[in-house]
Amino acid sequence: MKITDITTTPLSTGKSLLRVQTDAGVEGWAEAPGGSRNVPGRSVAVFNAYLENIIKPVLVGEDPLQIDRHWETLALGKGDRLYNLPAQIVGTIDVALWDLFGKETGLPVHTLMGGAARTTIPLYWSTGSGWRMQPEEMLDLVKQGWDMGFRAFKIRMDWKGWRQDFDPAKDYAMFKLVREYLSEGNYLGFDANNGYSVSTAIQQGRKFEALGIDHFEEPIPRYDLTGLKQVADALDVAISAGEQDAFRWFFRHLVLLGDPDILQPDILSAGGPSEVKRIYEMAVTVNKPVMPHSPQAGINSMASLHAFSTVQNGVRPHEFSTEFSGPLDDLAELYGEGVLPKDGDMVLSDRPGLGIELNEAAVARMTV
């Protein structure tokens, strides 16, 4: 079996459907930048430039099942060619190759990655843009998640640009209002999205602890690893980090210098399922719980769930958000009901690959 082409189809969901096609008629699927929903045109152009100028010349004609070799070629290089592609580009191709591998073997990805420790995975409802909201507006979004069956939550500030210590009092009031609504001890995390200085993060974290908080995410800028260690050492709440970090090498530095309590690799930002699985193995070695960053629904989220299901210490809920995914009804029509949660849980099937049931008629209707 050989790769014959790699194509993208921009969809109205805001993503492009990426297909790795073969001469055996088997395809692997992933989601690339594209479409019309909150996707910068530059992101689409950059991805397509990598695809046409590097990825296709390197992969067309190759055996798609040699996933590790292709990952190393794209992320590092081959022979005298140093490609060093960004992790998100590598990760998108990697998702599609794992899906294809599963379809060719007739096995789900979680089986190919070593076997699922569990196939029912609790989710937390992740809702953001708190920087531009009043507390009551955030509470309304949490109530929407509650009505959809979610019982675990995270509120995000989603700071845009440099907003250090912009309005911690409002952030606290927002968290307090949501915590009081979730009065039965439901899971509640807070994502500062790099928004605090070290001292403010510690002060804020102590106030959150008094109310009851389950994890405190990215309290300070991601580059300040020594500051992150100060925050993690000072607080009892679990500090999490890693969603923006690429490849296992940075996660090694994150652990050695920042020492957060929880590692949060993103399925694309970290370099795809292959690399996320390696990061999970590192986390087990250093006794760190993992809780992936994945604020979307769809194919890439399914890849994150399959990888996460194989980790024995993946005891915290997996992120779920509709803010970057398009309407859930459209996703179900495109990819099948299996991509949607049931009462706040995701149930993984034993269908081959990532379990996607692609509706070609829906793809044609939603093509931009």
C-alpha positions in Angstrom: 0.0 0.0 0.0 1.3 3.5 -1.0 0.2 7.0 -0.3 -1.2 8.5 -3.6 -2.3 11.9 -2.4 -3.1 14.2 0.5 -5.9 16.6 0.1 -7.8 19.2 2.1 -11.5 20.2 1.8 -12.5 23.4 3.6 -15.7 23.1 5.6 -18.2 25.5 7.0 -17.4 24.1 10.5 -14.2 26.2 10.4 -11.9 23.2 9.7 -10.7 21.4 6.6 -11.1 17.7 6.2 -7.6 16.3 5.5 -7.5 13.0 3.7 -4.4 10.8 3.3 -5.3 8.6 0.3 -3.8 5.3 -0.8 -3.7 3.0 -3.8 -5.7 0.5 -1.8 -8.6 2.8 -1.4 -8.1 3.2 2.4 -8.1 6.8 3.7 -7.0 8.4 6.9 -8.7 11.6 8.1 -7.8 14.6 10.3 -8.8 18.2 10.6 -6.6 21.0 9.3 -7.1 24.8 9.3 -9.7 25.9 6.9 -13.3 26.9 6.3 -14.8 30.2 7.4 -15.3 30.0 11.2 -12.7 32.1 13.2 -9.8 30.7 11.2 -7.2 33.2 10.1 -6.5 33.1 6.4 -2.8 33.0 7.2 -3.2 29.7 9.1 -4.8 28.1 6.0 -2.2 29.4 3.7 0.7 28.3 5.9 -0.7 24.8 6.2 -1.3 24.5 2.5 2.2 25.7 1.7 3.7 23.0 3.9 1.4 20.4 2.4 2.2 21.2 -1.2 5.9 22.0 -0.9 7.2 19.5 1.8 4.6 17.0 3.0 3.3 15.6 -0.3 6.7 15.4 -2.0 8.0 13.5 1.0 5.1 11.2 1.7 3.4 10.4 -1.6 4.6 7.0 -2.7 5.5 5.9 0.8 4.0 3.2 2.9 1.5 5.0 5.2 1.8 2.4 8.0 5.4 3.4 8.8 4.1 6.1 11.2 7.2 6.5 13.4 9.5 6.9 10.4 7.2 9.5 8.8 6.9 11.4 12.1 10.6 11.6 12.4 11.0 12.7 8.8 8.5 15.6 9.1 9.5 16.7 12.6 13.3 16.3 12.3 14.4 15.5 8.8 15.7 12.8 6.6 19.3 12.4 5.4 20.6 15.8 4.5 17.1 17.4 4.5 16.2 19.1 7.8 12.5 19.8 7.6 11.7 20.7 11.3 8.0 21.3 10.6 5.9 22.9 13.3 4.4 20.5 15.7 0.8 21.3 14.7 1.6 20.5 11.1 3.3 17.2 12.0 0.4 16.4 14.4 -2.3 16.9 11.8 -0.6 14.4 9.4 0.0 12.0 12.3 -3.7 11.9 13.3 -4.6 10.9 9.8 -1.9 8.2 9.6 -3.1 6.6 12.8 -6.7 6.7 11.5 -5.5 5.0 8.3 -3.5 2.4 10.3 -6.6 1.5 12.2 -8.8 1.1 9.1 -6.2 -1.1 7.3 -5.9 -3.4 10.3 -9.5 -3.3 11.3 -8.7 -2.1 14.8 -9.4 1.0 16.8 -6.5 3.4 17.4 -6.6 2.8 21.2 -6.0 -0.9 20.6 -3.0 -0.1 18.3 -1.6 2.2 20.9 -1.4 -0.6 23.5 -5.0 -1.1 24.6 -7.5 1.1 26.4 -7.4 1.3 30.2 -11.0 2.5 29.8 -13.4 3.3 26.9 -15.8 5.5 28.8 -14.0 8.8 29.5 -15.5 11.6 31.7 -15.4 15.1 30.2 -15.3 18.5 31.6 -17.2 21.4 29.9 -14.7 24.0 29.0 -16.0 27.5 28.4 -14.0 30.7 27.9 -13.5 34.3 26.9 -13.9 35.3 30.5 -11.7 38.3 29.9 -14.5 40.1 28.2 -17.4 38.8 30.4 -19.0 39.7 33.6 -19.4 36.9 36.1 -23.1 36.4 35.4 -22.3 35.8 31.7 -19.8 33.1 32.5 -22.4 31.5 34.8 -24.9 31.4 32.0 -22.4 29.4 29.9 -21.8 27.0 32.7 -25.5 26.5 33.0 -25.7 25.6 29.3 -23.1 22.9 29.9 -25.1 21.6 32.9 -28.3 21.4 30.9 -26.3 19.3 28.3 -25.5 16.8 31.0 -22.0 17.9 32.0 -21.1 17.7 35.7 -17.4 18.8 35.5 -16.3 22.2 34.3 -13.5 24.6 33.6 -13.8 28.4 33.1 -11.1 30.1 31.0 -10.0 33.7 30.9 -8.5 33.4 27.3 -6.5 36.6 27.6 -5.6 38.2 24.3 -2.1 39.6 24.2 -0.4 41.0 27.3 -2.9 41.3 30.1 -0.8 40.6 33.2 -2.9 41.0 36.4 -5.5 42.9 34.4 -8.5 42.3 36.7 -7.9 39.5 39.2 -10.8 40.7 41.4 -13.3 40.1 38.6 -11.7 36.7 37.9 -12.2 35.7 41.5 -15.8 37.0 41.5 -16.4 34.9 38.4 -15.0 31.8 39.9 -16.8 32.3 43.2 -20.2 32.7 41.4 -19.7 29.5 39.4 -18.4 27.6 42.5 -21.5 28.6 44.4 -23.7 27.3 41.6 -21.8 24.0 41.5 -22.4 23.6 45.2 -22.4 19.8 45.4 -18.6 19.6 44.9 -18.7 19.2 41.1 -15.3 19.3 39.4 -14.3 22.9 38.7 -11.0 24.1 37.2 -9.8 27.7 36.5 -7.6 28.6 33.5 -5.8 31.9 33.8 -4.4 31.5 30.3 -1.0 32.9 31.3 -2.6 36.0 32.8 -1.0 36.5 36.2 2.4 37.4 37.7 3.8 34.9 40.2 2.7 36.7 43.3 -0.8 37.3 42.0 -1.1 33.7 40.9 -0.2 32.5 44.4 -2.6 35.0 46.1 -5.4 34.1 43.6 -4.7 30.4 44.0 -5.1 30.5 47.8 -8.4 32.3 47.4 -9.6 29.6 44.9 -8.4 26.9 47.3 -10.6 28.3 50.1 -13.7 28.0 47.8 -12.7 24.6 46.3 -10.8 24.2 43.1 -9.7 21.1 41.2 -7.0 22.4 39.0 -5.4 25.8 38.3 -4.3 26.0 34.7 -1.5 28.1 33.1 -1.4 30.6 36.0 1.6 32.5 34.5 3.2 33.0 31.1 4.4 29.7 29.6 8.0 30.8 29.2 8.5 31.5 33.0 9.3 28.0 34.1 11.0 29.0 37.3 8.0 31.1 38.2 5.7 28.2 37.5 7.7 26.1 40.0 7.3 28.9 42.6 3.5 28.8 42.1 3.3 25.0 42.1 5.4 24.8 45.3 3.3 27.5 47.1 -0.1 26.1 46.4 -1.9 22.9 47.3 -4.2 23.0 44.3 -2.9 21.0 41.3 -1.1 23.3 38.8 -1.4 22.3 35.2 0.6 23.4 32.1 1.8 22.3 28.7 -1.0 23.0 26.2 1.1 25.3 24.1 4.3 23.2 24.2 5.7 21.2 21.3 7.4 17.8 21.4 8.7 15.7 24.3 11.9 17.8 24.6 10.1 20.9 25.9 8.0 18.7 28.2 11.2 17.5 29.7 12.2 21.0 30.4 8.7 21.8 31.7 9.0 19.0 34.3 12.6 19.7 35.3 12.3 23.4 35.7 8.6 24.2 36.1 7.5 21.0 37.9 3.7 21.4 37.4 1.5 18.8 39.0 -0.4 17.9 35.8 0.9 17.7 32.2 -1.6 18.9 29.5 -0.3 18.1 26.0 -2.5 19.2 23.1 -3.0 16.5 20.4 -1.8 18.9 17.7 0.5 21.4 19.5 2.5 18.6 21.0 3.0 16.8 17.6 0.2 14.3 17.2 -0.9 11.0 18.8 2.6 9.5 18.3 4.3 12.3 20.4 1.5 12.6 22.9 1.8 8.9 23.7 5.5 9.4 24.3 4.8 12.4 26.6 2.3 10.2 28.5 5.0 7.6 29.0 7.3 10.3 30.3 4.6 11.5 32.7 4.2 7.9 34.1 7.9 7.7 34.6 8.0 11.0 36.6 4.7 10.2 38.4 2.7 13.1 36.8 -1.0 12.9 36.1 -2.0 13.8 32.6 -5.1 15.7 31.4 -5.0 16.6 27.7 -5.8 20.0 26.3 -8.4 19.6 23.5 -10.9 22.5 23.3 -12.8 21.1 20.3 -15.0 18.3 19.1 -14.4 16.3 16.0 -11.7 14.1 14.5 -8.7 15.6 16.3 -10.6 15.4 19.6 -11.2 11.7 18.9 -7.5 11.2 18.4 -6.9 12.9 21.7 -9.4 10.6 23.4 -8.0 7.4 21.9 -4.5 8.3 23.1 -5.7 9.4 26.6 -7.8 6.2 27.0 -4.6 4.1 27.0 -3.0 5.8 29.9 -3.5 4.2 33.3 -3.0 7.5 35.2 -5.4 9.4 33.1 -7.9 9.7 36.0 -9.0 13.3 35.5 -11.7 14.3 33.0 -10.8 15.1 29.4 -11.6 18.6 28.0 -14.6 19.2 25.8 -15.7 22.5 24.2 -17.8 23.5 21.2 -16.3 27.0 20.8 -13.9 26.0 18.1 -15.8 23.1 16.5 -18.8 24.4 14.8 -22.4 23.3 15.6 -22.6 19.8 17.2 -25.4 18.8 14.8 -23.1 19.5 11.8 -20.3 17.4 13.4 -22.6 14.5 14.1 -23.9 14.7 10.5 -20.3 14.8 9.2 -18.6 12.3 11.4 -21.3 10.2 13.1 -22.9 10.3 16.6 -19.8 8.7 18.0 -18.0 12.1 18.1 -20.5 13.5 20.6 -20.6 13.0 24.4 -23.4 11.2 26.2 -24.3 12.7 29.6 -20.9 14.3 30.0 -18.9 11.2 29.0 -17.3 10.1 25.7 -17.7 6.4 24.9 -15.1 5.0 22.5 -16.2 2.3 20.1 -14.3 -0.6 18.7 -14.8 0.7 15.1 -11.5 0.8 13.1 -9.3 3.8 13.3 -10.7 6.8 15.1 -14.3 5.5 14.7 -15.3 8.2 12.3 -18.3 7.5 10.1 -17.7 10.1 7.3 -20.9 11.3 5.5 -19.7 12.2 2.0 -23.1 14.0 1.3 -22.6 16.2 4.3 -19.0 16.9 3.3 -20.3 18.1 -0.1 -23.0 20.2 1.5 -20.6 21.9 4.0 -17.7 22.4 1.6 -16.8 26.1 1.5 
